[in-house]
Amino acid sequence: MITQNYENLLAAMLASSSSKFGSLPVVSVDGLTKFLNNTFSNFPYSRITDLTTSKTAAGISVGTGSTEPTKMDINLEETIERGVTLTLVSTSTGCDAPGIPFVEYTITVTNTGSDPITICEIGYKQTLNGAVFPGDTQNSSAVCLLDRTVLSYPITIQAGDAGVIKYKLSTVPGRRQKGGVELVSFTWGPDEKIAAMIDAARQGIIDLQEDGGWRVGDVRTIHVGEFVGATNTNPEQDIDIVISQFGDYNFCGSLFQFDFRQQFSANQKMNSTSSAVGGYGSMTMMIDTTLPAIVEALPTWLKTRLKTFAVLAHSDYTTVVTVPNNKLALRSYSELTGVSTGGFEGEGTQIQLYKPSETVRSKPKDRSSTQNVGYFTRSLSYNGTTPNGFMAGRLNNPVPNWQGEFANTSIGIAPFGCI
């Protein structure tokens, strides 16, 4: 089964060829998430003939794991690292009906040990150049699993004997279905199929993660129409959204949350005056200008599937209030950073997308231009304990530099929503 790594790599290459790139994630064989940039040069299944018994090296490996493969696999279940020799006999190419090309490898496996071995799985790993951590251009490659196949009939090889495996790789993802629903990648799937998967997940027919292979960090480009905000008119534009966390948010019944990956192209004000009195719930951006306008400018498949949710925000230094009836909202300082002291208590916990971990690499919001401008959160900033504005992140990759901004400062916004 081809993996999500393959699909995101293919989508990234297509995006790069049209000068539109979305920093799509791949997960290396050692469990680290990196983001593809437009300098990678390898194409999947380009007849790489390397063979390896290493868990971490690129090439074709065999293993003893028999668990059913999934799109989220990042390595073989149990790589055979010793006692075997792999020899490439031949490679061939062809085309299956209805026109799906493939590469087939014929590999001899020799048991050089003293005990029988049973081969149950085979996998294809490739070095992807241009896979980087945010802000770390020196570490710009990753060995990633692109296919893991579990053999229908495991091969047992006695000590001193050899067996032959024919390993066939299709270069085009096959259609996957469950319950009559076609399963597609969040990144490249057509709008109508993405919408159908969301609807099916609400009915319990599929699971977006287990069946669809969707994961935190998956990026999708959407088209947003022109909208008039509190300060400027934003022209229609393509902009990226990213899955930021799965599960319910404040009991709204959501399947997952998404964040806008970049700020919108024109800056906005939180309020018409510098006053932050009353906090986020009293600001014109939230109530009747920018955020409602963005909702109306979203593509129909997304707008009609937004959940209405409440957020928690301070109205002063000590008081946290519920701000209801949001279709889109700004993140709190604690949701982005995990800091929940000093006037930021009670506004939520850090969202998975922004937590560095073995499977999700923290990725700050960015902007399509080079302008180093900030983006608003819904959290108040303080002069002592007196509210004097809102916390904003400055785009100093890989970690934002946080500072307070008056409510009528014209800076960026990159909200989130719940589906």
C-alpha positions as CSV (number, residue, x, y, z in Angstrom):
1,M,0.0,0.0,0.0
2,I,1.4,3.4,-0.9
3,T,1.7,5.7,2.1
4,Q,0.6,9.2,2.9
5,N,4.3,10.2,2.4
6,Y,3.9,9.3,-1.3
7,E,0.7,11.2,-1.8
8,N,2.0,14.3,-0.1
9,L,5.3,14.2,-2.1
10,L,3.4,13.9,-5.3
11,A,1.0,16.7,-4.4
12,A,4.0,18.9,-3.3
13,M,5.8,18.3,-6.6
14,L,2.7,19.3,-8.6
15,A,2.2,22.4,-6.5
16,S,5.9,23.3,-6.9
17,S,5.7,23.0,-10.6
18,S,3.0,25.7,-10.7
19,S,4.9,28.0,-8.3
20,K,2.3,27.3,-5.6
21,F,3.7,25.4,-2.6
22,G,2.1,24.4,0.7
23,S,4.9,22.9,2.9
24,L,3.4,19.4,2.9
25,P,4.6,17.1,5.6
26,V,6.3,13.7,5.4
27,V,7.3,11.4,8.2
28,S,10.7,9.8,8.1
29,V,11.4,6.2,9.0
30,D,12.7,7.3,12.4
31,G,9.4,9.1,13.2
32,L,10.4,12.7,12.5
33,T,8.0,15.0,10.6
34,K,9.6,17.3,8.1
35,F,8.1,19.7,5.5
36,L,8.8,19.5,1.8
37,N,10.1,22.6,0.1
38,N,10.6,23.2,-3.6
39,T,14.2,22.0,-3.8
40,F,13.5,18.2,-3.8
41,S,14.5,16.4,-7.0
42,N,13.5,12.7,-6.5
43,F,10.4,11.3,-8.0
44,P,8.8,8.2,-6.3
45,Y,9.4,4.8,-7.9
46,S,12.1,6.2,-10.2
47,R,13.6,2.7,-10.5
48,I,15.9,3.0,-7.5
49,T,17.5,-0.4,-7.2
50,D,19.1,-0.1,-3.8
51,L,18.6,-3.0,-1.4
52,T,19.1,-2.8,2.3
53,T,18.8,-4.6,5.6
54,S,18.9,-1.4,7.5
55,K,15.8,0.1,9.1
56,T,16.9,3.6,8.4
57,A,18.6,3.4,5.0
58,A,16.9,4.1,1.6
59,G,16.1,1.1,-0.6
60,I,14.0,-2.1,-0.6
61,S,13.8,-4.0,2.6
62,V,12.1,-7.2,3.8
63,G,10.6,-7.9,7.2
64,T,8.6,-10.4,9.3
65,G,5.7,-8.1,10.2
66,S,2.3,-9.3,9.2
67,T,0.0,-6.5,10.4
68,E,-2.3,-5.1,7.6
69,P,-0.6,-2.2,5.9
70,T,-2.0,1.3,6.3
71,K,-1.4,4.7,4.7
72,M,0.1,5.9,7.9
73,D,2.9,3.4,8.0
74,I,6.3,5.0,8.3
75,N,8.5,1.9,8.2
76,L,8.3,-1.8,8.0
77,E,6.8,-3.4,11.1
78,E,9.9,-5.6,11.7
79,T,12.8,-5.2,9.3
80,I,15.1,-8.2,8.9
81,E,18.5,-6.7,9.7
82,R,20.7,-9.8,9.7
83,G,20.9,-13.3,8.4
84,V,19.8,-12.5,4.8
85,T,21.3,-11.3,1.6
86,L,19.2,-9.4,-1.0
87,T,20.1,-9.6,-4.6
88,L,18.4,-7.7,-7.4
89,V,17.8,-10.0,-10.4
90,S,15.9,-7.6,-12.7
91,T,13.5,-4.7,-13.0
92,S,10.7,-4.3,-15.5
93,T,8.1,-1.7,-16.3
94,G,4.6,-2.0,-17.7
95,C,1.1,-0.7,-17.6
96,D,-1.9,-2.3,-15.9
97,A,-5.5,-1.8,-17.2
98,P,-6.8,0.9,-17.1
99,G,-3.5,2.5,-17.9
100,I,-1.8,2.5,-14.5
101,P,2.0,2.2,-14.9
102,F,4.1,0.1,-12.6
103,V,7.7,-1.0,-11.8
104,E,8.3,-4.6,-10.8
105,Y,11.4,-5.8,-9.0
106,T,12.6,-9.5,-9.0
107,I,14.7,-10.0,-5.8
108,T,16.5,-13.1,-4.6
109,V,16.5,-13.5,-0.8
110,T,19.3,-15.8,0.6
111,N,19.1,-17.1,4.1
112,T,22.7,-16.8,5.4
113,G,21.8,-17.7,9.0
114,S,21.3,-21.0,10.8
115,D,17.5,-20.8,11.3
116,P,14.6,-20.6,9.0
117,I,13.2,-17.1,8.3
118,T,9.7,-16.2,7.2
119,I,9.3,-13.1,5.1
120,C,5.9,-11.4,5.4
121,E,6.4,-7.8,4.3
122,I,8.4,-5.8,1.8
123,G,8.8,-2.0,1.6
124,Y,10.3,0.8,-0.5
125,K,12.1,3.7,1.2
126,Q,13.5,6.7,-0.6
127,T,15.6,9.7,0.3
128,L,13.6,12.8,-0.2
129,N,15.8,15.8,-0.8
130,G,14.2,19.1,0.3
131,A,12.5,17.8,3.4
132,V,13.3,20.2,6.2
133,F,12.5,21.2,9.8
134,P,11.1,24.8,10.0
135,G,14.0,27.2,10.0
136,D,16.6,24.4,9.6
137,T,17.7,24.4,6.0
138,Q,20.9,22.5,6.8
139,N,19.0,19.3,7.6
140,S,17.3,19.1,4.3
141,S,16.5,15.4,3.6
142,A,14.6,12.5,5.0
143,V,14.4,8.8,4.3
144,C,10.7,8.0,4.0
145,L,8.7,4.9,3.4
146,L,6.6,5.2,0.2
147,D,5.2,1.7,0.1
148,R,4.7,-1.2,2.4
149,T,3.3,-4.5,1.1
150,V,2.3,-7.5,3.2
151,L,2.7,-10.7,1.2
152,S,-0.5,-12.7,0.6
153,Y,1.6,-15.8,1.0
154,P,4.6,-15.4,3.4
155,I,7.8,-17.0,2.1
156,T,9.7,-19.3,4.5
157,I,13.4,-19.8,3.6
158,Q,15.4,-22.5,5.2
159,A,19.0,-21.9,6.3
160,G,21.3,-21.9,3.3
161,D,18.5,-21.7,0.8
162,A,17.1,-18.8,-1.3
163,G,13.7,-17.6,-2.4
164,V,12.5,-15.2,-5.0
165,I,10.1,-12.2,-4.5
166,K,8.4,-10.3,-7.2
167,Y,7.7,-6.8,-5.8
168,K,5.3,-4.7,-7.9
169,L,4.9,-1.0,-7.3
170,S,2.1,1.0,-8.9
171,T,3.0,4.6,-9.6
172,V,-0.6,5.8,-9.4
173,P,-2.7,5.6,-6.2
174,G,-5.4,3.0,-6.5
175,R,-8.9,4.0,-5.5
176,R,-9.8,3.1,-2.0
177,Q,-13.3,2.8,-0.7
178,K,-15.2,1.9,2.4
179,G,-19.0,1.8,2.8
180,G,-19.4,3.1,-0.7
181,V,-17.3,6.2,0.1
182,E,-14.2,6.9,-2.0
183,L,-11.2,7.6,0.3
184,V,-8.9,10.4,-0.8
185,S,-6.1,12.5,0.6
186,F,-7.0,15.7,2.5
187,T,-4.3,17.4,0.5
188,W,-5.2,16.5,-3.1
189,G,-8.7,15.0,-3.1
190,P,-11.4,16.9,-5.0
191,D,-13.7,19.1,-3.0
192,E,-16.7,16.9,-3.5
193,K,-14.9,13.8,-2.3
194,I,-13.5,15.6,0.7
195,A,-17.0,16.8,1.6
196,A,-18.4,13.2,1.1
197,M,-15.8,11.8,3.5
198,I,-16.6,14.4,6.1
199,D,-20.3,13.6,5.8
200,A,-19.6,9.9,6.0
201,A,-17.4,10.3,9.1
202,R,-20.2,12.2,10.8
203,Q,-22.5,9.2,10.2
204,G,-19.9,6.8,11.5
205,I,-19.3,5.1,8.1
206,I,-15.6,5.9,8.0
207,D,-12.9,7.2,10.3
208,L,-10.9,10.1,8.7
209,Q,-7.7,9.0,10.4
210,E,-7.8,5.2,10.3
211,D,-9.6,4.8,7.0
212,G,-8.8,8.1,5.2
213,G,-5.2,8.5,6.4
214,W,-5.8,12.1,7.3
215,R,-3.4,13.4,10.0
216,V,-2.4,16.6,11.9
217,G,-0.2,18.7,9.6
218,D,-2.0,17.8,6.3
219,V,-2.3,20.9,4.2
220,R,-4.9,21.8,1.7
221,T,-5.1,24.8,-0.6
222,I,-8.5,26.5,-0.8
223,H,-9.8,29.5,-2.8
224,V,-11.2,32.3,-0.7
225,G,-13.3,35.0,-2.4
226,E,-12.9,38.8,-1.9
227,F,-14.0,40.1,1.5
228,V,-14.1,43.4,3.2
229,G,-12.6,43.4,6.7
230,A,-12.3,46.0,9.5
231,T,-9.5,47.8,7.7
232,N,-8.8,46.6,4.1
233,T,-10.4,44.7,1.3
234,N,-8.8,41.3,0.8
235,P,-8.7,40.2,-2.8
236,E,-9.8,36.7,-3.7
237,Q,-6.8,34.4,-3.1
238,D,-5.6,30.9,-2.7
239,I,-4.6,30.2,0.9
240,D,-3.7,27.0,2.8
241,I,-5.6,25.4,5.6
242,V,-4.0,22.7,7.8
243,I,-5.5,20.0,10.0
244,S,-4.5,21.2,13.5
245,Q,-6.2,18.7,15.9
246,F,-8.7,15.8,15.7
247,G,-11.6,15.5,18.1
248,D,-14.2,17.8,19.6
249,Y,-13.6,21.4,20.5
250,N,-15.5,22.8,23.4
251,F,-18.4,20.4,22.9
252,C,-19.3,21.7,19.4
253,G,-19.4,18.2,17.9
254,S,-16.5,18.7,15.6
255,L,-14.5,15.9,13.9
256,F,-11.3,18.1,13.7
257,Q,-10.0,21.6,13.8
258,F,-8.2,23.4,10.9
259,D,-6.1,26.5,11.0
260,F,-5.3,28.9,8.2
261,R,-1.6,28.2,7.5
262,Q,-0.8,31.7,6.4
263,Q,-2.1,35.1,7.2
264,F,-4.5,36.8,4.7
265,S,-2.8,39.1,2.3
266,A,-4.3,42.3,3.7
267,N,-3.9,43.3,7.4
268,Q,-6.8,44.0,9.7
269,K,-7.6,45.7,13.0
270,M,-9.1,44.0,16.0
271,N,-11.1,47.2,16.8
272,S,-11.7,50.6,15.4
273,T,-10.0,52.2,18.5
274,S,-7.0,51.1,20.5
275,S,-9.2,50.0,23.4
276,A,-9.2,46.3,24.4
277,V,-11.9,46.8,27.1
278,G,-14.1,43.8,27.3
279,G,-11.6,41.5,25.5
280,Y,-12.0,39.5,22.4
281,G,-15.8,39.1,22.6
282,S,-16.2,42.9,22.4
283,M,-14.1,43.5,19.3
284,T,-15.6,44.5,16.0
285,M,-13.4,42.0,14.1
286,M,-15.0,39.1,15.8
287,I,-18.6,40.5,16.0
288,D,-19.4,42.1,12.7
289,T,-16.5,42.7,10.3
290,T,-13.6,40.5,9.3
291,L,-14.3,37.0,10.7
292,P,-17.9,36.9,9.5
293,A,-16.8,38.2,6.1
294,I,-14.2,35.5,5.7
295,V,-16.8,32.8,6.5
296,E,-19.0,34.1,3.6
297,A,-16.0,34.1,1.3
298,L,-15.1,30.4,1.9
299,P,-15.8,27.7,-0.7
300,T,-19.3,26.2,-0.3
301,W,-18.1,22.7,0.6
302,L,-16.2,24.1,3.6
303,K,-18.6,26.9,4.7
304,T,-21.6,24.5,4.9
305,R,-19.7,22.1,7.1
306,L,-18.4,24.5,9.7
307,K,-19.5,23.9,13.2
308,T,-20.6,26.8,15.4
309,F,-18.4,26.8,18.5
310,A,-17.6,28.8,21.6
311,V,-14.1,30.0,22.7
312,L,-12.8,31.0,26.1
313,A,-11.2,34.4,26.4
314,H,-10.3,37.0,29.1
315,S,-12.5,40.1,29.4
316,D,-10.0,41.4,31.9
317,Y,-6.9,40.1,33.8
318,T,-8.8,37.7,36.0
319,T,-12.1,37.0,34.3
320,V,-12.5,34.4,31.6
321,V,-15.8,34.5,29.7
322,T,-17.4,32.3,27.0
323,V,-17.6,33.9,23.6
324,P,-20.3,31.9,21.7
325,N,-21.5,31.6,18.1
326,N,-18.2,31.4,16.2
327,K,-17.8,30.0,12.7
328,L,-14.1,31.1,12.7
329,A,-12.1,32.5,15.6
330,L,-8.6,33.5,16.5
331,R,-6.4,31.2,18.5
332,S,-5.5,32.0,22.1
333,Y,-1.9,32.5,23.2
334,S,-2.0,29.3,25.2
335,E,-3.4,27.3,22.3
336,L,-0.4,28.3,20.2
337,T,2.3,28.3,22.9
338,G,1.1,26.1,25.8
339,V,1.7,29.1,28.2
340,S,-1.2,29.3,30.6
341,T,0.0,31.7,33.3
342,G,0.2,35.4,33.8
343,G,-3.3,36.4,32.5
344,F,-3.6,33.5,30.0
345,E,-5.2,31.0,32.3
346,G,-8.4,29.2,31.2
347,E,-8.2,30.0,27.5
348,G,-7.5,26.4,26.4
349,T,-4.5,24.1,26.0
350,Q,-1.9,23.8,23.3
351,I,-3.2,22.5,20.0
352,Q,-1.4,19.4,18.6
353,L,-0.2,21.1,15.5
354,Y,1.9,23.5,17.6
355,K,3.4,20.9,19.9
356,P,6.9,19.6,18.9
357,S,6.7,15.8,19.2
358,E,7.9,12.6,17.5
359,T,5.0,12.7,15.0
360,V,4.2,16.4,14.7
361,R,6.8,19.1,14.2
362,S,5.7,22.5,15.5
363,K,5.1,24.8,12.5
364,P,4.6,28.5,13.0
365,K,2.1,30.4,10.9
366,D,3.6,32.2,7.9
367,R,2.8,34.7,5.2
368,S,3.0,34.5,1.4
369,S,5.1,37.6,1.2
370,T,8.4,38.3,3.0
371,Q,7.0,41.0,5.2
372,N,7.7,40.3,8.8
373,V,4.4,41.3,10.2
374,G,2.5,40.0,13.2
375,Y,-0.8,38.1,13.6
376,F,-3.4,38.6,16.3
377,T,-4.5,36.1,18.9
378,R,-7.6,36.5,21.0
379,S,-5.6,36.8,24.2
380,L,-5.2,40.2,26.0
381,S,-1.9,41.7,26.6
382,Y,-1.3,43.7,29.7
383,N,0.5,46.7,31.2
384,G,0.9,45.1,34.6
385,T,-2.6,43.7,35.1
386,T,-4.3,46.4,33.0
387,P,-5.4,45.2,29.5
388,N,-3.8,47.4,26.8
389,G,-4.1,45.3,23.6
390,F,-3.8,41.7,22.3
391,M,-1.0,39.3,22.0
392,A,0.5,39.0,18.5
393,G,3.1,36.7,17.0
394,R,5.9,38.2,15.0
395,L,7.2,35.9,12.2
396,N,10.7,35.2,13.3
397,N,11.0,31.5,12.2
398,P,11.1,29.0,13.5
399,V,9.7,30.4,16.7
400,P,7.4,33.5,16.7
401,N,8.4,36.5,18.9
402,W,5.3,37.4,20.9
403,Q,4.4,41.0,21.9
404,G,1.3,43.1,22.6
405,E,-0.4,45.2,19.9
406,F,-3.1,47.8,20.3
407,A,-6.5,46.7,19.2
408,N,-6.5,49.2,16.3
409,T,-3.1,48.1,15.0
410,S,-3.3,46.8,11.4
411,I,-1.7,43.4,11.4
412,G,-2.3,39.9,10.1
413,I,-4.9,37.3,11.0
414,A,-4.9,33.6,10.5
415,P,-8.0,32.1,12.2
416,F,-9.2,28.6,12.8
417,G,-12.4,26.7,12.4
418,C,-14.1,23.4,13.4
419,I,-15.6,20.8,11.1
